[in-house]
Amino acid sequence: MKSNTKQLTALAMCTALSYLVMVFGRIPVWGFLSFDPKDAVLALVVLLFGLAPGLMITLIVCLIEMITVSSTGILGMIMNFIASAAFIIPIGLLVKNNSSNNKTLIALVFSTIVMTAIMLLWNMLITPIYMNVPRSEVMGMLLPIILPFNLLKGFGNSALIFLFVPHLNRIREVIGIEIVTKKEEKNILSYIIALGLFLASIAIYFLILK
């Protein structure tokens, strides 16, 4: 009971921290694009508690962001959730409690590439609607602006995450999370969401090129 209380308190603190670093750590990059270390906190939640709590907190933080500080409305909230989910899902699927630092680093690089690819496709769909411009104009922004921005965002958050990787077991002990070294149970919900993001992105790709 005491352990569960500590874990719930830790999750609440992570939710608050994700929001605070998004608000106070935001760095404008270009137009509606800004960098913040929110995804680093969300990824640490995944590494500590699993994908389901990580995705739940991601949704909560994106909703609070839309209501309080965002000027992009529901479309921005959708894009924020997709970007964060695309980044943290590969990490949750590839990194286990006993993963080596090298494997974790590879997973972070892979997550950055996956998130960047997915966001290129979703920007082709959503950004013309949000900016009220022709899709051709957004297509011209993909390589010089949106691609490097998402790579910067992914690798920046990955660097912050990697600073905490050597201390994860100690953090687990403090908040009462059992350290598991055997093969962990697969999270079906996370696989469904990951597959959904992938299929939706492929559908968008063919829809745009049609």
C-alpha positions in Angstrom: 0.0 0.0 0.0 2.8 2.4 0.9 4.6 1.5 -2.3 1.5 2.2 -4.4 1.1 5.6 -2.7 4.7 6.5 -3.4 4.3 5.5 -7.1 1.0 7.4 -7.5 2.7 10.4 -5.9 5.7 10.0 -8.3 3.3 9.9 -11.3 1.6 13.0 -10.2 4.9 14.8 -9.7 6.0 13.6 -13.2 2.8 15.0 -14.7 3.4 18.4 -13.0 7.0 18.3 -14.0 6.2 17.6 -17.7 3.8 20.6 -17.7 6.3 22.9 -16.0 9.2 22.1 -18.2 6.9 22.6 -21.2 5.8 26.0 -20.0 9.1 27.4 -18.6 11.6 25.4 -20.8 10.0 26.3 -24.1 12.4 27.8 -26.6 10.8 29.3 -29.8 12.4 27.9 -33.0 10.3 29.0 -35.9 6.7 30.2 -36.2 4.5 27.7 -34.4 7.5 25.3 -33.7 9.2 25.4 -30.3 11.5 23.1 -28.4 10.8 22.0 -24.8 12.1 19.0 -22.7 8.6 17.7 -22.0 9.3 14.4 -24.0 12.3 13.7 -21.9 10.2 13.6 -18.7 7.5 11.5 -20.5 10.1 9.0 -21.7 11.5 8.7 -18.1 7.9 7.9 -17.0 7.8 5.1 -19.6 11.2 3.8 -18.5 10.1 3.8 -14.8 6.4 2.9 -14.9 5.7 1.5 -18.4 4.0 2.6 -21.6 0.4 2.8 -20.4 1.1 5.3 -17.6 3.4 7.2 -19.9 0.8 7.5 -22.6 -1.9 8.5 -20.0 0.3 11.3 -18.7 1.1 12.4 -22.2 -2.6 12.8 -23.0 -3.2 14.7 -19.7 -0.3 17.1 -20.3 -1.3 17.8 -23.9 -4.9 18.5 -22.8 -3.7 20.9 -20.0 -1.3 22.5 -22.5 -4.1 23.1 -25.0 -6.4 24.7 -22.3 -3.8 26.9 -20.6 -0.9 28.0 -22.8 -1.3 26.8 -26.3 -2.6 29.0 -29.1 -2.9 26.1 -31.6 -6.2 24.6 -30.3 -7.3 21.1 -30.8 -5.1 20.6 -33.9 -2.0 21.5 -31.9 -3.0 19.2 -29.1 -3.4 16.3 -31.6 0.0 17.0 -33.1 1.6 17.3 -29.7 0.2 14.0 -28.6 1.2 12.2 -31.8 4.7 13.6 -31.6 5.2 12.6 -28.0 3.6 9.2 -28.4 5.7 8.5 -31.5 8.8 9.3 -29.5 8.0 7.4 -26.3 6.4 4.2 -27.7 9.6 2.9 -29.4 11.5 3.6 -26.2 9.0 1.7 -24.1 9.0 -1.3 -26.5 12.8 -1.5 -26.9 14.2 -0.6 -23.5 13.8 -3.0 -20.6 14.9 -2.6 -17.0 18.1 -4.6 -17.7 18.9 -3.0 -21.0 22.5 -1.8 -21.4 23.4 1.8 -22.0 24.3 1.1 -25.6 20.9 -0.5 -26.2 19.2 2.4 -24.6 21.2 4.8 -26.7 20.2 2.9 -29.9 16.6 3.0 -28.8 16.7 6.8 -28.3 18.2 7.3 -31.8 15.6 5.0 -33.3 12.8 6.8 -31.4 14.0 10.2 -32.8 14.0 8.8 -36.3 10.5 7.3 -35.9 9.1 10.5 -34.4 10.7 12.6 -37.2 9.3 10.4 -40.0 5.8 10.3 -38.5 5.7 14.1 -37.9 6.8 14.8 -41.5 3.7 12.9 -42.6 1.3 14.4 -40.1 2.6 17.9 -40.8 1.7 17.3 -44.5 -1.9 16.7 -43.4 -2.5 19.0 -40.4 -0.2 22.0 -41.0 -2.0 23.3 -44.2 -5.3 23.2 -42.2 -3.8 25.0 -39.2 -1.9 27.6 -41.2 -4.6 27.9 -43.8 -2.1 27.6 -46.6 -1.8 25.3 -49.7 -0.2 22.0 -49.0 2.5 22.8 -51.6 3.7 25.6 -49.3 4.0 23.2 -46.4 5.8 20.6 -48.6 8.4 23.3 -49.2 8.9 23.6 -45.4 9.5 19.9 -44.7 13.2 19.6 -45.5 14.5 23.0 -44.5 12.4 23.5 -41.4 10.3 20.7 -40.1 12.8 17.8 -40.6 15.7 19.5 -38.8 13.4 20.8 -36.0 12.1 17.3 -35.2 15.6 15.8 -35.3 16.8 18.6 -33.0 13.8 18.0 -30.7 14.3 14.2 -30.6 18.1 14.3 -30.1 17.8 17.1 -27.5 15.3 15.1 -25.4 17.4 11.9 -25.9 20.5 13.6 -24.5 18.5 14.7 -21.4 17.1 11.2 -20.9 20.5 9.6 -21.2 21.8 11.7 -18.3 19.3 9.9 -16.0 19.7 6.3 -17.4 22.6 5.4 -15.0 20.3 6.4 -12.0 17.1 4.6 -13.1 17.5 1.6 -10.8 18.2 3.9 -7.8 15.0 5.9 -8.7 13.0 2.7 -8.9 14.2 1.7 -5.4 13.3 5.1 -3.9 9.7 5.1 -5.3 9.2 1.4 -4.7 9.2 0.0 -8.2 10.2 -3.7 -8.4 13.3 -4.1 -10.6 12.5 -6.9 -13.1 15.2 -8.6 -15.0 13.2 -11.3 -16.7 11.3 -10.8 -19.9 8.5 -8.3 -19.2 4.9 -8.8 -20.1 4.0 -7.2 -23.4 1.7 -4.2 -23.3 -1.0 -4.8 -25.9 -2.4 -1.3 -25.7 0.9 0.2 -26.5 1.4 -2.1 -29.6 -2.1 -1.2 -30.8 -1.3 2.5 -30.5 2.1 2.1 -32.2 0.4 0.1 -35.0 -2.3 2.8 -35.3 0.2 5.6 -35.6 2.1 3.7 -38.3 -0.9 2.8 -40.3 -2.4 6.3 -40.1 0.9 7.8 -41.3 1.1 5.4 -44.2 -2.5 6.2 -45.1 -1.8 10.0 -45.0 1.3 9.4 -47.2 -0.7 7.7 -49.9 -3.6 10.2 -49.5 -1.4 13.2 -50.1 0.4 11.6 -53.0 -2.7 10.4 -54.7 
